[in-house]
Amino acid sequence: MGLLSNPKSRQKIIGAVTKYNNVLSAACYIVGVIWFLALAYPPLNAKTYFSENALLPGVVESGFFFEDSSEAYIAEIKEELKKDKRNVPRDWLFEKFREIGLDAYIQNYTVKYPLQIVRGQLVPGQNVYAILRARRAASTEAVVLSVPFRSKTSDLPQTYGGIIVMLGLAKYFMRQPYWSKDIIFLVTDHEQIGMQAWLDGYHEVQSDYIQPGELPGRSGQIQAAINLEVPDANIKYFNVKIEGLNGQLPNLDLVNLVVRLCHKNNVDVMLHNSRDVPQWEAETVAGFQQSAKTMLKMMWAQASGLPSGNHGLFHRFHIEAVTLEGIRRKKTGKISLAVTGRVVEGIFRSLNNLLERFHQSFFFYILPGTERYVSIGLYMIPFGIICASCLVKAIALWVGLCQRETAKTEKNTEEKAGETEPKADDGQKNEEKGEKLDKASLNKIVDEETELDFEDKPEGVITILPLMLSSVIMALLCYTGPELLSNMAVPFKMNIEDGIFFGFLALFTASLLFPRMVARRTADDKRLLFDWALLKAVTLIFQSLVLFSLALLNISLAFFLAVLFVPVSVIVHPSKKWYSRWGQKLMLLAVSPLTILYAAAIISSLNSEYRNVLELLYISWNNLSQGLLLSMVDKYFFGSWLFTLFSFAVLPNWLTFWGISFCEAV
């Protein structure tokens, strides 16, 4: 405190920190990334546990058994599909629910696709659902068991087994007297679109694109939901899907409940098809690699912002939900549909014990395994250290700018005073000269980094406004572009997907040239006239705010963006050396929004079949075009903000750094 109270000591400390800002920034980035990845090591994370004691999964005794033959159900479903291969066999399901004694209903809805995808036509859909009314309650609370119906033409695995388990559980549950919550059995059409239509209709939400029909019957407040994606036979293990829309996650207690009851019934359960590390290998190198791989898979799925199953749409309504996916193998699996039913029965009996909504445990976490977790209190520290490298650089630039402004003001004051005051003695001159040298050493921090002469350098906010406004305009064009491009594609009879994709390629190409268009130049040289140090300081602060805010919503997406953007944004600065300028431009192109999306498409395409690298790149290019269109459709249908984030945060942030690299024209 004594050092900070002394102006000269404080000035020296600030000067030292500012002088070594590059070292501090690099150290923060490296330490933060290593620390974050090290959280997959078991001694650095924690074992999962139940915060909600009312669930009582340990005392649940399953007694489910099929009264009817499951093979007969499968034969009936296939027979119904011969009548209509595209739609849900709603009449057959409706009659089955009625035979069991449930209140059965049919919801009809229509879908209006945005961006002229089907030229304004309305696509119909049907959902079938039934409600088991609890004998011991007044229909004030409910839980949901849902299954997405997939026809033979679907590219996704069939879910006949889920429908069979649902019908068997419905018949078994009807005879049990202990239910204190209504149970809703739901079969949806068109995957997530059908689920969104049912949720909108249940909660009376209106949409311009998904128009839900009126629900003829409803229950009370939904507390939890389980979505089944189970094939008809040969199940080897269950895969738990937890990622929801925009990176939302269910309460960790629900995930723990599903995992615990699977283990209780001797059923293998995995996260993203990755087996948990055995306890005796947990602290080995191989064990850490397996845990880190599982954690990165989970983060990759969360960072996409897309629901990994129909359960992901429940989170918007504060309903905790997960998906149980049965992974089928060609050889005979060891998990039968009866065992699957006993697992689901145990889950619903535990949910039946809930006295209130899920509110304890964690909503923000990362899973390196089904029984290990990293809480928000652990991963936010290394993430904050990663972002601190941007703040250190921004503070260094800001201090340099403030000191330079102070020195300039004092110089003007001394010049005015020198005209009226007598000359000072030699001792006083030497002392003042020493103070000026100390301040001048701080003022050179910004200038030394650029290796440029800044005698006539423009300064102030006015000089950076054209570049900032241009980046905002580009962001607006990116956000509003799909509507314009789709309307233009219709008269020219172009494919909507190609029209939007190539339109964005043209917009991105134009954005690469915008620094030259908005910057002014002097008559003597080719330097671009704006205060780059001020612009970089402001942009670094904006980038840190965006990353910190995003980390509170989707830590995985924030982490991947920080790993890519932070080092490049710290390094970028004007330079006279041509290899330095072009090196920075290549680094910026490597982290541009288009490059990031293409790299994501390549990683996502690794699971597909390809013969060589060129074919993989071609498949990824097509997936990029489709993914871009789907991200916009998700924005209209479900309220996904991934496209909005890239338009208004990632793109303008990148464009400002791209403009800084052009501070001296080639």
C-alpha positions, 0 to 999 in steps of 0.5 A: 500500500505504501508503494501504491500511495507514492506517485513515483512508485505507482508510476514505476509499477504501472510502467513495469506491468505495461512494459511486460504486457506481452509476457503476461498475456502469453502466460495467462493464455497458456496457463488458462488453456492447460488448467482448463484441459487439466480439469478432466483429470479425476483429482481435479474434478469431483464425483457426482452426487444427489442434491435432491434427496427426495428422488430416492433412487436407491429404494426404487424396486422395478417390477415391470414386465410385458403383458403382450409380446413385443414382437407382435407390437413390432409386426403391427407397427410395420403393418400400419406403416405400409398404409402411410410410410411418411406420417405417424400411425396416429389412428393405431396409436390412438386406439392403443392408448384408448384400449389401455384406458388413457385419455388419448388425443391427437394434435394437428399442426402446420409448419411454414418454412422460412426463407422461401424453402418450400415456396410458402407451402404449409407442411402438416404434421401430427402428434399423438399423446395420452395422459395417465391421470394420477389417482392421488393428485389433482393434475397439478404436476406431470412428467413426460415420456416421449418418443420421436416416430421415424419412418422407414425413409428416415436416415436416423435409427428407428425408434420402434422399440421406444414406442413398444416400451411406452405402450408396455409401461402405459399398461403397467402404470395404469394398474399402479396406485402410487402415482402422485403426478400425471404421466404424459405419453407423447409420440411426435412427428418431424423430430424436433419440429413436432416436439416444438409444436406440442410444447408451444401448444401446451404452453400456449405459445404462438409462432409465425412458423410453427402453428400448433393446433389446439390441444384438446387435453392437458395436465399440470405443470411439467417437471421433467421429461424422458425422451426415448430413442430405442431400436427394436432389438439388439441394444448393447448400451445406452447413450445419454444425451443431455445438450439442449438448445443454445447450450442449455443443460438439464439439472445434474440430479436428473442426469445422475438419476438416469445413470444410477438406475442404469447401473442398478439394472446392470445396464451399460450407460455412456456419454457420447459413446465413450466408456467411463474410465475404470477407477484403477486407471483414473489417475493414469495417462491413458485414463486422463486422455479418455476423460479429456476426450469425453469432456471435449466431445461433450463440449463440442456438442454443447458448443454447437448450440443444437439440441442433441435430441428432442429433450433439448427443447424442454429446457426453454420452458424450465423443464429438465429433460434427457434422452436415452438412446439405445445403441444397436449392434449387429450381433445380439445385444444384452439389453432387452426391451423389458430391461429398458422398461424397468430402467424407465420405470425406476426413473419415473418412480423416482420423479414421482417422489419429487416435492418441487421443481429441480432447483438444487445441484448444478445447471452449469457443468462439464462432464468428463464421464457419467459419474464425474463433473466439473462445476462452474466454480472450477472451470470459470477460474481458468477461463477467466485467466484465458480472457485476462490476457486480452484485458492485460493487453487492453490495459497496457494500450490504455495506460500508454494512451493515457500517459501520452495524452497527459504528456501532451497536455503537460507539454502544452501547459509548460509552453504557455507558462514558459512565455510568461514565467522567468527561466528556472535554474539549472537544477530545476530543469534537470529534475523536470527533464528526468520526470519527462523522460520517465513519462516518455518511456511509458508513452513509447510502449504503443509506438515501439510495438508498431515500429512506425513513426507517429509524428503526425499520427491521428488520435481520438475516437473520431478517427476509429468511428468509420471502421467501427460503423462499417463493421456494424453495417457488415453485421447488419447485412449478415443478419438481414441477408438471408431474407434478401438472398432467399427472395432474390433466389426465387425469381432466378429459380436458384436453389435456396441453399446455394443462393444463401451460401454463395451470397454469404461468400460474396459478403465475406469477400467484400468485408475483406476489402472494407478497411481500404474503402473506409480509411483515409490516406495522406498525400505523402504515404500510404498509412491508414489514418486511424488511432489503431491503439485506441481501436484495439484497446476498445475491441479487446475489452468488447471481446472480453465482455462477449466471452465472459457473457457467453461463458455464463450461457454456453461455456463450451462455445466461449472456450473454443472461441477464446482459444482461437481468438485470444492469441491472434487478437493480442498479437495483431498490430501494424508493422512496416515489415511485409512478412509481419503484415502478411503473417498477421493477415494469414492468422486472422484469415485462419480464425475468420468466421468462415474458416471456423465454420468450415473447420467445424464442418470438417470435424463433424464430417469425420464420422462420415464415410470418405475415401481420401482427404479431398473427398472429406473436404468436399463433403465438409463443404456441402455440410457447411452449406447445409449447416449454414441454412439449418442454423438460420432455420433453427433461429426461426423455428426454435429461437437459436441465437448461434447465427445472431451471435456470429453476426453481431459479435464474432464478425464485427469483432474480427473485422476490427482486427482485420482493419488494424492489420491494414493500418499500413497499406501494402 
